[in-house]
């Protein structure tokens, strides 16, 4: 599938064009809406990403990856509480998903809630010790705490 290939190659305009064509052919396929939402997320086009993720979640409300995408986009768009609620729904469905755990850690880090951020990042590292993303989030928590001179919650 070309849209997914272009997305992997980070050729985002080509990915967007091909995914939109796929949606035109099969508008009820939630994975196409998820992929388009993911493309928009990479571009930080949060409103468009949220719209596509919502379509995917409406079609498959218990898909942890669709919920993760929606939660992260909503969080990044500024509605932190609502974004976290979707991320928590996602982790409830897939408690060992390292991507969801690292998104939760990053979300809590952005709110300077170091203990919660560390809890999720450490869980991710325990599940996948080779995850560069999980280790990077854990390192960022340490760096932020050291920089701010805080050992606990703000």
N, C-alpha and C positions, 0 to 999 in steps of 0.2 A: 504494500500500500504506500503510494508515493508521499502522501501528507506526513505520515509517520516517519518515513525515511528523511524527508527534508527537515522535519522537526529535530530528529537525532543529529543531523548535520548542522543544526542551528541556522539553516536557511529559512528564516521565519516567514518572509513574504511568500516564498514558494509553498511552504507548509500551509500557511493560511489559505492560499488560493486553492490548493488541492483538497484540503479538508472541507472547505466550503462547497466544492463540487461534490464531494462525497455526501455531505448533508443534503444537497439538492436532490441527489439520487435516493437517499435513504434517511429522511428527516427524523424517523423514529429511533434511529440507532444512537443510544446514549454515548457510546464510546467516541463517536465522531464529535459530539458536543464537548465531551471531556477533553479531547485532543485540541480542539479549537480554544477552549478555555485555558488549557495549559500553555498554548502558544501565546495567548494574550497575557497570561501571567508573566511569562518570560520578558515580555515587552513592557510590563508594568501598566498595562491597560486594564486596570482593575474592574471598572464598570462592565466592560465587555466580557472579561473573564468570568465575573460573577454571573452574568446573564447566561453564559454557556454552561457553567457548572450547575446552575439551578435547573436547567433543562435536563442535564444528565441525572441529577439527584432526584428530580421529580419522576423520572422514568425508572430509576433503580435506587430507591431511598435507603437501602441497606448496603450500598456499595461503599466500602471504607475509603477507597481511593478517590471516588467522586466527592465524598464528604470532606476528605482532606483538602482537595483542591479548592472546594468552596470555602471551607474554613480559613485556609491560608489567604485566599484572595480577599475575603471580607475583613480579616484581621489587618492586612496590608492597606486596605482602603480606608481604615480608620475606625471601624466598629470592632474594637478589640474584644469586648465581651461576647458578642454574637459569633465572631470568628472562633474564639476559644470553645464556645458551646459546640460548634460543628466539629472542631478537632477532637473534643472529648467524645462525641458520638462516634467518630471514626475509630478512636483507640478502643472504645468499648467493643466494637465489632472485630477489631484485629489487634489484640493487646501486645503482640510481638512485632508489629510493623515498625521497623526502624525509621522509615521516612516520617510516619506520623509522630513518633516519639521525638525526633529531632525538630520537627515543626513546632510541637508543643514546647520543647525546651527553648527554641528561638523566640517563640511568642512570649513566654514568661521572662526571658532575658530582656526583651525589649521593654518590659514593664518593670525591670530591675527587681523582679521576684527571684532572687538568686537560688533560694532553696528549692523551689519548685522546678526552676530551670535545670538545676543540677540533678535533681531526682530523675527527670525524664531523659536527660543526656546520658547519665550513668546507666540507666536501663537499656538505652540503645546500644551503648558500648558493650555491656554484658551480653546482649543478644548477638551483636555482630562486632567483635573486637577489631575487625579489619575495615570497618566503616570510617572512611576519611571524613565524611560529613559529620558523623556523631562525635568523633574526636575533635574536629574543628570547633563545633559548638561548645563542647566541654572546655576547650582551651579559651574560647571567647569569654565564657563565664568567669574563668580564673582571671583573665586579663581585665575584664570590666570591674570585678570585685577589687582587684589590686589597685586599679586606677582610681576607683571611687573610695577606696579605703574602707570598704564595708565587708563585714563577714556574714551578715544576715540579710533579712528583708529590709526594704526601705521603709 
